[in-house]
Amino acid sequence: MNIPDVTRAQTQDLLDFIDASPSPWHAVQTCETRLTTAGFSRLDEADRWTLSAGDRRYVVRGGSSIIAFIIGSQPAATTGLRLIGAHTDSPGLRLKPKPAEDAAGMVRLGVEVYGGPILATFADRDLSLAGRVNVRVPGGFATRLVRFAEPLLRLPNLAIHMNREVNENGLKFNKQTELPLLLGVSEDGTKAEARFRQPIAEALGVEPGDLLTWELNAYDTQKGAFWGVDREFVANSQLDNLASCHAALSALLATPEPAATCLCAFFDHEEVGSESASGAGGSFVADVLSRLSASAGLDGEDQRRMLAQSFFISADMAHGWHPNFPAAYEPCHHALVNAGPVIKSNANQRYSTSAETAARFMAICEKAGVPCQQYAHRTDLGCGSTIGPIVAARLGIPSVDVGSPMWAMHSIRESAGVLDHGYMIAALTTAFSN
């Protein structure tokens, strides 16, 4: 398979993006770094905003959601907006507020299941911790990001000698009693919580007692890699959905002077329903659009004209056809890996796509010179959803749900196609200029 050098470079950049982003808070930090390097400046929601054509700005809410935009050269009331949305979170294991316990000489950390991960894939992996910690400072607290690069935790499998039916019945964990992660050996005279706090405090340069609260997730320390006979595939954690964030951000950074205002919105909490202040079900994107309208001097009538001419692309990964499990797929809707972006449709509005918005995205792909595919879920299987229907309903704008096809969605180690990532960047870049 012939893969252009530019596409391979884009995909290597994706792997670097994911490897730098082991939690939603790190993902936003990675986006911030790239945005500021490209000349974007940060806005604060508590400040008054003054914006003008050509401005390149971004705003963060909750530390794990970010919206970046470029103000178009033409009036928004006549051009509408070009919006692309994705999400920063991935399914996995999150530490409890008081996770540490002593278990017969071992320190283990209690976890909650976040979203819908394939739990068996977390076993026997080189896991570590990443996220944010609130530490005591004079007069209050400060939020710090933390990440342990080396393996710190493990979820060892039970030997087959004690679980003889594992290959026939599948690997299953009791979420309360069998998922806690092993941290280390208990030390004489040291409580489990002190053993847990010590490495975090050392990493942040504070005293263990100054650690107040935390939001930490287990992540796989193995870096992303190319694989396949022609290195035409990639494997990494969090392809769902940091691959879409990377593609959308790459498209925005490749759009220097758009006529229409272009905006990327990356939300947290999609994997658990989006109903939060920083999720797609909250007011974040509506608040930003309202302030853009106010800064442009649009009255209520012009705001509605703006929205009526806007277009929203919800970018989230799609299910690639798996040759080992053909019965799991709708017969006429096989989305092949490395065959182009996938338009996702569902009659019950689990996806926001309509026939009109699907045709519009097809036209975008044609203009970009990339192939596209269509996907529908098997009727007798429950269909997942994403931010598309939520944002479309709250803003009242036409929307389409698309994504790059992938394998092993919600595994700790997912796979996707190299060509598809290049195709998606090209399509989203065209969408911003269309």
C-alpha positions as CSV (number, residue, x, y, z in Angstrom):
1,M,0.0,0.0,0.0
2,N,1.4,3.4,-1.0
3,I,1.1,5.9,1.8
4,P,2.2,9.5,1.0
5,D,5.0,10.9,3.2
6,V,2.7,13.8,4.3
7,T,0.0,11.4,5.5
8,R,2.5,9.3,7.4
9,A,3.9,12.5,9.0
10,Q,0.4,13.5,10.0
11,T,-0.3,10.2,11.6
12,Q,3.0,10.2,13.4
13,D,2.0,13.6,14.7
14,L,-1.3,12.0,15.9
15,L,0.6,9.4,17.8
16,D,2.7,12.1,19.4
17,F,-0.4,14.1,20.3
18,I,-2.0,11.1,22.0
19,D,1.2,10.1,23.8
20,A,1.4,13.6,25.3
21,S,-2.3,13.4,26.4
22,P,-2.9,10.6,28.9
23,S,-5.9,12.3,30.4
24,P,-8.6,14.8,29.3
25,W,-6.7,17.6,31.1
26,H,-3.5,16.7,29.4
27,A,-5.3,16.6,26.1
28,V,-6.4,20.2,26.6
29,Q,-2.9,21.2,27.6
30,T,-1.6,19.6,24.4
31,C,-4.1,21.6,22.4
32,E,-3.2,24.8,24.2
33,T,0.5,24.3,23.4
34,R,-0.2,23.8,19.7
35,L,-2.7,26.7,19.6
36,T,-0.4,29.2,21.3
37,T,2.5,28.2,19.0
38,A,0.2,29.0,16.1
39,G,-0.6,32.4,17.4
40,F,-3.8,31.8,19.2
41,S,-4.3,33.6,22.6
42,R,-6.4,32.5,25.5
43,L,-9.6,34.1,26.6
44,D,-11.0,33.9,30.2
45,E,-14.8,33.4,30.6
46,A,-14.7,35.8,33.5
47,D,-13.4,38.7,31.4
48,R,-15.2,40.9,28.8
49,W,-14.4,39.8,25.3
50,T,-13.5,42.2,22.5
51,L,-13.1,40.4,19.2
52,S,-12.5,41.4,15.6
53,A,-12.1,39.8,12.2
54,G,-9.0,37.6,12.0
55,D,-8.7,37.0,15.7
56,R,-7.4,33.6,16.7
57,R,-8.6,32.7,20.2
58,Y,-9.4,29.9,22.5
59,V,-11.2,29.3,25.9
60,V,-11.0,26.5,28.4
61,R,-13.8,25.3,30.7
62,G,-13.2,22.9,33.6
63,G,-9.7,22.2,32.5
64,S,-10.8,19.4,30.2
65,S,-12.9,21.1,27.5
66,I,-11.6,23.6,25.0
67,I,-13.1,25.8,22.2
68,A,-10.8,27.4,19.7
69,F,-11.9,29.7,16.8
70,I,-10.8,32.0,14.1
71,I,-13.1,35.0,13.4
72,G,-13.9,35.1,9.7
73,S,-13.4,38.0,7.4
74,Q,-17.0,38.1,6.4
75,P,-20.1,38.9,8.6
76,A,-21.2,35.9,10.5
77,A,-24.9,36.8,9.8
78,T,-24.4,36.2,6.1
79,T,-21.8,33.3,6.1
80,G,-22.9,31.3,9.2
81,L,-20.3,29.4,11.2
82,R,-18.3,26.3,10.4
83,L,-18.1,24.1,13.6
84,I,-16.4,20.8,14.3
85,G,-16.9,19.0,17.6
86,A,-15.1,16.1,19.2
87,H,-14.4,14.8,22.8
88,T,-11.4,14.7,25.0
89,D,-12.3,11.8,27.3
90,S,-12.0,8.0,26.7
91,P,-13.4,5.1,28.7
92,G,-11.2,3.7,31.4
93,L,-10.5,3.4,35.1
94,R,-10.7,6.4,37.4
95,L,-9.3,6.5,41.0
96,K,-11.8,6.9,43.8
97,P,-11.5,9.9,46.2
98,K,-9.9,7.6,48.9
99,P,-8.5,4.8,46.8
100,A,-5.7,3.2,48.9
101,E,-6.2,0.0,50.9
102,D,-4.0,-2.6,52.5
103,A,-4.8,-6.1,51.2
104,A,-2.7,-8.8,53.0
105,G,0.6,-6.9,52.5
106,M,-0.2,-5.3,49.2
107,V,-1.3,-1.7,48.5
108,R,-4.1,-1.6,46.0
109,L,-6.1,1.3,44.6
110,G,-9.8,1.3,44.2
111,V,-11.2,2.5,40.9
112,E,-14.5,3.4,39.3
113,V,-15.3,2.3,35.7
114,Y,-15.6,5.5,33.6
115,G,-17.8,5.0,30.5
116,G,-17.8,1.6,28.7
117,P,-14.2,0.3,28.4
118,I,-13.4,-3.3,27.4
119,L,-12.2,-4.1,30.9
120,A,-10.3,-7.3,30.0
121,T,-7.8,-5.2,27.9
122,F,-6.6,-3.4,31.0
123,A,-5.2,-6.7,32.4
124,D,-1.4,-7.3,32.3
125,R,-0.7,-3.8,30.8
126,D,2.0,-1.4,32.0
127,L,-0.3,1.1,33.6
128,S,0.4,4.4,35.3
129,L,-1.4,7.5,36.6
130,A,-2.3,10.8,35.0
131,G,-4.7,13.6,35.7
132,R,-5.0,16.6,37.9
133,V,-4.4,17.2,41.6
134,N,-5.5,20.1,43.8
135,V,-2.8,21.0,46.3
136,R,-2.9,23.3,49.3
137,V,-1.3,26.7,48.9
138,P,-1.3,29.9,51.1
139,G,-4.9,31.2,50.9
140,G,-6.4,28.3,49.1
141,F,-5.5,25.7,46.6
142,A,-3.9,25.3,43.1
143,T,-4.6,22.8,40.4
144,R,-1.6,20.9,39.0
145,L,-1.3,18.3,36.3
146,V,0.6,15.1,37.1
147,R,1.7,12.2,35.0
148,F,3.9,9.3,35.8
149,A,5.8,8.2,32.7
150,E,7.0,4.9,34.1
151,P,4.6,2.0,34.9
152,L,3.2,2.5,38.4
153,L,0.2,0.1,38.5
154,R,-0.9,-3.3,37.3
155,L,-4.0,-5.4,37.0
156,P,-2.5,-8.9,36.9
157,N,-4.6,-11.7,35.5
158,L,-5.6,-14.7,37.5
159,A,-3.6,-17.7,36.3
160,I,-5.5,-20.1,34.0
161,H,-4.9,-22.9,36.6
162,M,-7.4,-21.0,38.8
163,N,-9.7,-19.9,36.0
164,R,-10.0,-22.9,33.7
165,E,-13.0,-21.6,31.8
166,V,-11.5,-18.2,30.9
167,N,-10.9,-19.1,27.2
168,E,-14.4,-20.4,26.8
169,N,-16.3,-17.9,28.9
170,G,-14.2,-14.8,28.5
171,L,-12.2,-12.7,31.0
172,K,-14.5,-11.0,33.4
173,F,-13.8,-8.9,36.5
174,N,-16.0,-8.0,39.4
175,K,-15.9,-4.3,39.3
176,Q,-15.7,-3.8,43.0
177,T,-13.5,-6.7,44.2
178,E,-11.3,-7.6,41.2
179,L,-10.5,-4.3,39.5
180,P,-8.4,-2.5,42.2
181,L,-5.0,-1.8,40.8
182,L,-1.8,-3.1,42.5
183,L,0.5,-0.3,43.6
184,G,3.2,-1.9,45.7
185,V,4.1,-3.8,48.8
186,S,2.9,-2.5,52.1
187,E,5.8,-1.1,54.3
188,D,5.9,-1.8,58.0
189,G,4.5,1.2,59.9
190,T,3.3,3.0,56.7
191,K,-0.4,3.2,56.0
192,A,-1.7,2.4,52.5
193,E,-2.8,6.0,51.9
194,A,0.6,7.4,52.8
195,R,2.2,4.9,50.3
196,F,-0.2,6.2,47.7
197,R,0.3,9.9,48.4
198,Q,4.1,9.9,48.6
199,P,5.0,9.5,44.9
200,I,2.4,12.1,43.9
201,A,3.7,14.6,46.4
202,E,7.2,14.0,45.3
203,A,6.2,14.5,41.6
204,L,4.6,17.8,42.5
205,G,7.2,19.0,45.0
206,V,4.7,19.3,47.9
207,E,4.1,17.6,51.2
208,P,1.8,14.5,51.2
209,G,-0.6,16.3,53.5
210,D,-1.0,19.1,51.0
211,L,-2.7,16.9,48.5
212,L,-6.4,17.8,48.8
213,T,-8.3,16.2,46.0
214,W,-7.6,14.5,42.7
215,E,-9.0,13.3,39.4
216,L,-6.7,10.6,38.2
217,N,-7.0,7.9,35.6
218,A,-5.0,4.8,34.8
219,Y,-3.4,4.9,31.4
220,D,-1.3,2.6,29.3
221,T,2.4,3.7,29.1
222,Q,3.1,1.9,25.9
223,K,3.5,4.5,23.1
224,G,1.6,4.5,19.9
225,A,3.0,2.5,17.0
226,F,2.6,1.8,13.3
227,W,1.9,-1.8,12.3
228,G,1.0,-4.0,9.3
229,V,3.1,-5.2,6.4
230,D,3.3,-1.7,4.9
231,R,2.9,0.0,8.3
232,E,-0.6,1.1,7.1
233,F,-2.2,0.8,10.5
234,V,-1.6,2.5,13.9
235,A,-2.3,1.2,17.4
236,N,-2.6,3.4,20.5
237,S,-4.9,4.2,23.4
238,Q,-7.5,6.9,23.1
239,L,-7.8,6.9,19.3
240,D,-11.5,7.3,20.3
241,N,-11.6,10.2,20.3
242,L,-8.3,12.0,20.4
243,A,-7.8,11.1,16.7
244,S,-10.8,13.3,15.9
245,C,-9.5,16.1,18.1
246,H,-6.2,16.0,16.3
247,A,-7.8,16.0,12.9
248,A,-10.0,18.9,13.7
249,L,-7.2,20.9,15.3
250,S,-4.9,20.2,12.4
251,A,-7.7,21.5,10.0
252,L,-8.2,24.6,12.0
253,L,-4.5,25.4,12.1
254,A,-4.4,24.9,8.3
255,T,-7.1,27.5,7.8
256,P,-5.3,30.9,8.1
257,E,-7.8,33.5,6.8
258,P,-11.3,32.0,6.5
259,A,-14.3,33.9,5.2
260,A,-16.6,32.3,7.7
261,T,-15.9,32.0,11.4
262,C,-14.4,28.5,12.1
263,L,-14.6,26.9,15.5
264,C,-13.4,23.6,17.1
265,A,-15.2,22.5,20.3
266,F,-13.6,19.6,22.2
267,F,-15.8,18.4,25.1
268,D,-15.2,16.2,28.2
269,H,-17.7,13.7,29.5
270,E,-19.0,12.3,26.2
271,E,-18.4,8.8,27.4
272,V,-20.7,9.3,30.3
273,G,-23.5,11.2,28.6
274,S,-22.2,14.8,28.2
275,E,-24.5,16.2,30.9
276,S,-22.0,18.4,32.8
277,A,-21.0,22.1,32.8
278,S,-18.0,21.3,30.5
279,G,-19.8,18.6,28.4
280,A,-21.6,18.9,25.1
281,G,-24.9,18.9,27.1
282,G,-23.9,22.0,29.0
283,S,-23.9,25.6,27.9
284,F,-20.2,25.9,26.8
285,V,-20.6,26.1,23.1
286,A,-23.8,28.2,23.3
287,D,-22.1,30.6,25.6
288,V,-19.2,31.0,23.3
289,L,-21.4,31.6,20.3
290,S,-23.5,34.1,22.2
291,R,-20.4,36.1,23.0
292,L,-19.1,35.9,19.5
293,S,-22.5,37.3,18.3
294,A,-22.4,40.1,20.9
295,S,-18.8,41.0,20.0
296,A,-19.9,41.2,16.3
297,G,-22.9,43.4,17.3
298,L,-25.5,40.9,16.1
299,D,-29.0,41.4,17.4
300,G,-31.4,38.5,18.0
301,E,-32.5,38.4,14.4
302,D,-29.0,38.3,13.0
303,Q,-27.9,35.6,15.5
304,R,-30.7,33.4,14.2
305,R,-29.7,34.1,10.6
306,M,-26.1,33.1,11.6
307,L,-27.2,29.8,13.1
308,A,-29.5,29.0,10.1
309,Q,-26.5,29.2,7.8
310,S,-24.1,27.3,10.0
311,F,-23.0,23.7,9.8
312,F,-21.8,21.4,12.5
313,I,-19.6,18.3,12.0
314,S,-19.5,15.9,14.9
315,A,-16.3,14.0,14.5
316,D,-16.1,10.7,16.5
317,M,-14.6,7.4,15.5
318,A,-16.6,4.8,13.6
319,H,-16.7,1.0,13.7
320,G,-14.4,-0.5,11.0
321,W,-15.5,-3.8,9.5
322,H,-13.7,-6.7,11.2
323,P,-13.1,-9.7,9.0
324,N,-13.1,-12.1,12.0
325,F,-16.6,-11.0,13.1
326,P,-18.7,-10.4,9.9
327,A,-22.0,-11.2,11.7
328,A,-21.6,-8.2,13.9
329,Y,-22.2,-5.7,11.0
330,E,-25.1,-4.5,8.9
331,P,-24.6,-6.3,5.5
332,C,-24.6,-3.3,3.2
333,H,-22.7,-0.9,5.6
334,H,-19.2,-2.3,5.9
335,A,-16.9,0.7,6.8
336,L,-13.5,-0.5,5.7
337,V,-10.3,0.7,7.4
338,N,-8.2,2.9,5.1
339,A,-11.1,3.5,2.8
340,G,-12.1,7.0,3.9
341,P,-14.2,9.0,6.5
342,V,-17.5,7.3,7.5
343,I,-20.8,9.1,7.6
344,K,-22.9,7.6,10.5
345,S,-26.7,7.4,10.3
346,N,-29.4,6.2,12.6
347,A,-33.2,6.6,12.1
348,N,-33.7,7.0,15.9
349,Q,-31.3,10.0,16.0
350,R,-28.5,8.3,17.9
351,Y,-26.5,10.2,15.2
352,S,-27.5,13.6,14.0
353,T,-27.0,12.9,10.3
354,S,-29.8,13.6,7.8
355,A,-29.9,12.8,4.1
356,E,-29.2,16.5,3.4
357,T,-26.2,16.7,5.8
358,A,-24.8,13.4,4.6
359,A,-24.9,14.7,1.0
360,R,-23.2,17.9,2.2
361,F,-20.4,16.0,3.7
362,M,-20.1,13.8,0.6
363,A,-19.7,17.0,-1.4
364,I,-17.0,18.2,1.0
365,C,-15.1,14.9,0.6
366,E,-15.4,15.1,-3.1
367,K,-14.0,18.6,-3.1
368,A,-11.2,17.4,-0.9
369,G,-10.4,14.5,-3.2
370,V,-11.0,11.8,-0.5
371,P,-13.3,8.8,-0.5
372,C,-16.1,8.5,2.0
373,Q,-18.3,5.7,3.3
374,Q,-21.6,5.2,5.0
375,Y,-22.4,3.3,8.2
376,A,-25.5,2.1,10.0
377,H,-25.5,-0.2,13.0
378,R,-27.2,-3.6,13.0
379,T,-30.9,-3.2,13.8
380,D,-30.8,-5.9,16.5
381,L,-27.8,-4.3,18.3
382,G,-28.0,-1.2,20.5
383,C,-26.4,1.8,18.8
384,G,-24.1,4.1,20.6
385,S,-24.4,7.9,20.4
386,T,-22.2,10.9,20.5
387,I,-22.2,14.7,20.8
388,G,-23.8,15.3,17.4
389,P,-27.5,15.0,18.4
390,I,-26.9,17.0,21.6
391,V,-25.2,20.0,20.0
392,A,-27.5,20.0,17.0
393,A,-30.6,20.1,19.3
394,R,-29.2,22.8,21.6
395,L,-28.1,25.1,18.8
396,G,-30.7,24.2,16.2
397,I,-28.2,23.9,13.3
398,P,-27.7,21.2,10.6
399,S,-25.3,18.5,11.7
400,V,-23.6,15.4,10.5
401,D,-21.9,12.6,12.5
402,V,-18.7,11.3,10.9
403,G,-15.6,9.4,12.0
404,S,-12.6,7.5,10.9
405,P,-13.1,3.7,10.9
406,M,-11.3,1.8,13.7
407,W,-11.0,-1.6,15.4
408,A,-11.3,-2.5,19.1
409,M,-13.2,0.7,20.1
410,H,-13.0,1.2,23.9
411,S,-10.1,-1.2,24.2
412,I,-7.0,0.2,26.0
413,R,-5.2,-0.5,22.7
414,E,-7.2,0.5,19.7
415,S,-6.3,0.4,16.0
416,A,-7.0,2.6,12.9
417,G,-5.8,3.3,9.4
418,V,-3.0,5.7,8.4
419,L,-4.7,6.7,5.2
420,D,-8.0,7.4,7.0
421,H,-6.4,10.0,9.3
422,G,-5.0,11.9,6.3
423,Y,-8.3,11.7,4.6
424,M,-10.1,13.1,7.7
425,I,-7.7,16.0,8.0
426,A,-8.2,16.9,4.3
427,A,-12.0,16.7,4.6
428,L,-12.2,18.8,7.7
429,T,-9.8,21.4,6.3
430,T,-12.1,21.6,3.2
431,A,-15.1,21.9,5.5
432,F,-13.7,25.0,7.2
433,S,-13.1,26.7,3.8
434,N,-16.3,25.5,2.2
